[in-house]
């Protein structure tokens, strides 16, 4: 047999990376609890039709789609929102509103693999359904701020926009939805000339081109400029006003927004209102992003239910933490290696390991039957903190030898005090 490697774009997360990933997942889950989001677990495989309905051409073309043995066309989820919208239109449809859900897990997109871009990656997803009020949108940004802060990231920046500005202009110019989507998709990739080629009306074109020039350092000023620039396009004006409201609430909520983008689009097609992303300067790709999607639940046969949400890219958050050498990653519980000095001490070593674990201390038993110096060498190599050496002489006094593997010194410690001393 040949030796096997993971499929292109797939990764094994070995101990250190897996630990970092579960740390970030834990922080996302803690954030969900603090903000009142209930966790739901949905399948990785969903009907292709559900996932493709409103995800947009870009994501649709990158889905892992296949027929199952029952001849159903299914796909691996490329994101969570469609699954949650499915729930909101079926099992959760009679739940009192607002409905706040949290999900975490792997998602799949056939992206070109590179740093921070994989074909299997992990997201934490927060959805808030049942209201179109701007405080719901502000909450998405505030909880993202909290997650970034709590994993220890610094200098992260929020970028905000409103999809209703561009759609408002295009709709009033009678540009059909399909063409709107194609325009937005090109804008998402910053291919503005390509996007503008699809616009026929001169007035519309000049408004869109002019929008590119509206950015100023002050985010409130940019929002105000957008509003006056789109004068005459009433839905675009309303959208700009809504963006201003959200901006005000986010700022009052204690989070700073670094930029407002007049021409901002995101890959997903279901957005109807606010869209936003969060970045760190060291990494040119978004750590998370989200926005408002007021029509999706209705499209899946549910009651008309306005909704907003955010997905955080956990692999990229881990990458960002490594780049910024974030302190929480360094914090790890003490690890103890328990070594019996000989065959007859194995049972005692097992018992003492159990005592430590009962106290919440990570204890690994030497199971390779190695001689003491070999066992200690191994513990050193694996960067364990202490070795607890279980020998007859000390046991008679109800004690063991505790060796500090970093300092290379050792003392005799009473078993009754062992956990306390290691914790200290
Ligand atoms: P989206 O579902 O497109 O809004 O993406 C939400 C977040 O998922 C992004 O901001 C990224 O952090 C992350 N993400 C998207 N695509 C990838 C990918 N191919 N690899 C790793 N992370 C990704």
Boltz pocket constraint, residues with backbone or C-beta under 6 A from the ligand:
constraints:
  - pocket:
      binder: B
      contacts: [[A, 78], [A, 79], [A, 109], [A, 111], [A, 116], [A, 117], [A, 118], [A, 119], [A, 120], [A, 121], [A, 122], [A, 123], [A, 267], [A, 268], [A, 278], [A, 286], [A, 287], [A, 288], [A, 289], [A, 290], [A, 311], [A, 312], [A, 313], [A, 314], [A, 315], [A, 316]]
      max_distance: 6.0
